[in-house]
Amino acid sequence: MTEGNFVDYVKMHVSSGNGGKGSVHLHREKFITKGGPDGGDGGRGGHVILRGNSNLWTLLHLKFKRHIRAGHGGHGSKSRSSGEDGQDMYADVPLGTVVRDTETDEILFEITEEGEERIVAQGGKGGLGNWNFKTPTNQTPRYAQPGIPLEERFITLELKVLADVGLVGFPNAGKSTLLSVVTSAKPKIADYEFTTLKPNLGIVKYRDFQTFVMADIPGIIEGAAEGKGLGYYFLRHIERNSILLFLIPADAPDINAQYEILLDELRRYNPEMLDKDRMIAISKSDMLDDELKAEMKEELDKVLPIPYQFISSVAQQGLTELKDSLWKMLN
């Protein structure tokens, strides 16, 4: 998936269908000049329904579909014939989609399961025909119910990427390079900060044809929780990952300090993220010789509270061990 095709934020207008009118009709046929009421009910208006689809990874297909309108219910007619129900309109969305009311910013619901269907605009109920109102004292009612009007609203769809492993780190820490080496994904890689502006997903192939999904998320900077850098735009993608893999380059001035800054940004954005399993991968470790690596290991064992591993994506060192560790944590 190219960066330009990853769409994770869409605003749209949805409108259900009006309910059909009930019929006011009195039965008439040869030799029956004064038959009773037989007006049928109106049909239900169509719903607008969002449906979870595990084959979708982006909201791109909805980017230019700004209006979704369901069909109106048909009116009732004679012989107690009910009107036809309006056509329901379905929109498939990727799993992990959060649906908000644009005007109030209230979260309406989240879609997280394959085939899950949620009505976002309810079709109007059809009105009752006059045969429903016949009583012993009112045998020829000449009135019926109108249908209930349609419901319309503006909604915002936000995609929070669903992945097994999310890569967390400062800009230019080597997240995209790692993703390109362990998966078939082809993220943009360059030697400057914020090369990655949108999340990239890749499938990591493990032993015995088993796989897991890894997400490369744009780099965090200090103050991201307050909206600095790309701020909220990408922090929400980290919420849905099972494991957080912190990527810190081996040439960082203080590895533990960088880890604490990243962790603090996550804590300030959403404290629940600290409940996830975490691991540190020290990238670009091909720059270290064995002696320096041993010294760093001795120091890191004292200060780092979670497991860590030395890796090099370019030299492809430690990647098999990293996959083993992640697989063990996932299972």
N, C-alpha and C positions, 0 to 999 in steps of 0.2 A: 504494500500500500504506500503510495507516494504521499509526501507531507501535505500537498495541496488537496488531496482527496480525503483527508481526515477532517471531518466536520463533527464537532461535539456540542454545538449550541445552535438551536433553531427556535425562532419564534413563529407562531402560526395562529390563524383564526379558524375555529371549528364551529360548525353549525349543524344541529340535528334537524329532523323534519317535523313539521306541524302534524298534530293528530288530525285525522279526517273528521268531518262533521257527521253527526247522526242524522238519519233520514226521518222526515215527517211525511209518512205515506199511509193512506188508508186503502185497504184491500178492495179491489174492484174487479169483477169479471161478470160474464153473462149470467143472468138470473141472481146475482148477488150484488145488489146496488148499494148496500150499506155494510160492507165487511169491516172488521175491526182494524186497528192500527197494525201495520206490518213493516214499519221503517226499520232498516238494519243499522248496526253500529258502524261508526267510522273506524278506519284502520289506524294502527299505531304508527307514529312517525319514526323514521329510521334513526338509529343511534350512530354516533361516531365512536369507534372502538380502536384502542391501541393494543397491539398484540406483540408479545415477545418472540424474537426470532434469533436463534443462536448462530445463524449463518451470517448475520450482519455485524460489522465491527464499527460502523460509523453512521452518522445521520445524513450523509451526503445525498441520499435519494430523496430526502425531504427538504433539502436546502432551498429549492425553487418552487416547492409546492406549498404556497403560503395560505391557501384556503382549502378546507375539506368540508363539503356539504353533503349531508345525507338526504335521502328522498322523503317526500311528504307522504303521509298516509292518505289512502283513497277514502272518498265519502261513502257512507252507507247508502243503500238503495232499497227498492221494494222487495217484498217476499222475504223479509228479514235477512237480506244479503248484506254481509259485512264488507266494508271497504278493504282494499288490499293494504297490507303493511308496507310502510316506506322502506326503501332499500338501505340496509346498514352499510356504512363505509368503514373499511378497515385500513389501518396504517401500521405496517410492521416496523418495529423499532428494535435496536440491539439490546441485549440484556445489560442491565446496569443503567437504564435510562430513568432519570428523575423528571417527573412532570409537575410543573408549577403553574399556578394561576398568575399570569403576567401582571395583572393590576394589583393584586394583594401580596404577591410574592410567597403565597402559602403553598407548601408542598402538598399536592393532591394525592399522589401515590408514586411508588417506584415499581418498575417492572424488572424482575430478576430471574424469572423462570421461563423456559422454552414453552411456547404455546399459551402463556398467561394472557388473558384478555381482560381489559379494564375499560369501562365506558367513561369517556371523557365529556361527552355531551349527550344527555338522555333525550330520546325521541318523545314527542308529546303523545299523551294517551288519547286514543280515539273517543269521540263523544258517543253517548248511548242514543239509539234510535227510539222513536216514540212508542214502540211496542213494549219497551221496558217500563213505561210509566202507566200502563193500563191497570185500573183498579175497578172494583165493583161499582164505585160511585163516580168514576171518571173513565168511561169506557172508550172514549175517542179523543185521547190527548192530541192536541195539534201543536206540540212542541217537542224538541229534542235537544240534546246537549251539543254545543260546539266542541271541536277538538281542543286539547290543551296546546298552547303555542310552543314553538321550537325553543331550544336552549342554545345560546351562542356565547362563546367566551374566547378570550385570547389566552393561549397557553405557551409556555416556554419549555422546551425539551433540553435537558442537560444530560450528556453522557458521562458517566464515571466509569472509566475503563475497568473491566473485570479481568484480572490476570492473577496467576499464581504467585509470581515474583515481580515486585516493582523495584526498579533501580532508582536509588535516591542518592543525590550528590550535588556538589557545587558544579557550576558550568565548567566544561572542559576537563572533567574528571576521568573521561574515557568510557562513559556509559554507552554511547552509540557504537563505539568500537567493539565493546564486549558483546553487544547484541548482534552485531554483524558477523562476529566470529562463531558464536554458539548457536545462531539460528540462520535461517535463509533470508531474514529481513535485510533490506539495503537502506538503512538510514543515512541521511546526509552527514558526512564526517569532515571536519575542517579544524584548523588550528586557531580557532578564535571562540570566544565565549558566546553562549546562546546560539550555537549552530542549530540545535534542535529547538524548534518552536512549538511543535505539536507532538503528542505521545506517539511512539512507534511500538508496534506489537510484533513479536516473533515467537515461533513455536520451537522449543528446545527439544531435540531428539535425544532420548535417553536409551538405556539398554532395553533389549527385548521389545522393541517397537513402542515403548512407552514415551509419552511426551508431557511437557507442561508449558504454560504460556508465560513469557517474560515481557514486561513493558518497560521501555526506555522513556522516562518522564523528563521534561525540560529541567534544567539545573535550578537549584534553589539558591537564593542569595539571602544574606542576613536581612531580616525585615520582610521576608516574603509573606508572612502571616498578616502583615498590615497592608499588603498589596504592592509592595515594592517589586521591581523586576516584573516577572509575569504573574506574581502574586497568586490570588485565588484561582486564576485561570487554569493552573495545572495541579495545585495542591489537592483539589477534589479528586483527581485521578488516583491519588495514592490511597484514598480511603478504602477502595475495594480490593486491594491486593492482599493475598494471604500472608506473604512474607515480604519484609522490607530488606533489600540488600543495599547497604550503604557502601558506595564506592568512593574511596579516598585515595588519591595518588600517593605513591611512596615518597615523593619529594615534598610533600606538605610539611610546613614548619612544625606543626604539632597535630598528629593524627587524632589523639583523644579530644583535643579542643575542637577540631573540625566536626567530629562526630557529635559532640555536645551541642554545637551550634545548630546542626541539622536537626537533631532530636528536639531542641527547644522550639524551632520553627514549627515542627509537627505538633508539639504539645500545645502551643499557642493557637494553632489553627483548629485542632480537634484532639482533646486529651485521650479520646478512645483509641487513637492510632498507636498509642504506646502499649496497648494490649496485644499487638501483633508480634509474631516471631520476628526477630531481627538478627542480622549477621553483617559483618564488615568484610568487604573484599578490598585489599590494599593493591591497587592497580599500578601499572607501570613498574612492577618490581624487577623487571629485567635490568633496570639501572643499578640494582644493588648486587654487590658480590656476597658470597656466602658469609663472610665475617661480619659485614654490616647488617645483613639480614638476621644473623644470630643475636647481635647486640640489640637490634630493634625488637626482636621477639622477646628477649628478656625484659625489656622495658615495658612493652605492651601487655605482657602477662600480668603486670602489677596494676595497670590502670584501666584496661578495657573490661567492661562488665559483661560483654557478650562474645561469642566465638568470632574468630577472624581467620582470614586466609590470605596468603600472598599469591597474586596472580599477575600474569602479563598476557593481554589479549594479542598483542603484536607477535610476541615470541611463543604464544600458545603454551604458557607454563601455568600449571595449577588448575587448568580449566576442568579436567576430568574430576579432580578432587572436589572442586567447587560444585559441579553438577551432582556429585554423590551426596555432598552435605545438604544441598537444597532439596534433593529428592527425599532424603531422610527426614528433613523438617516437614516437608509436605505430607509425608505419609506416617 
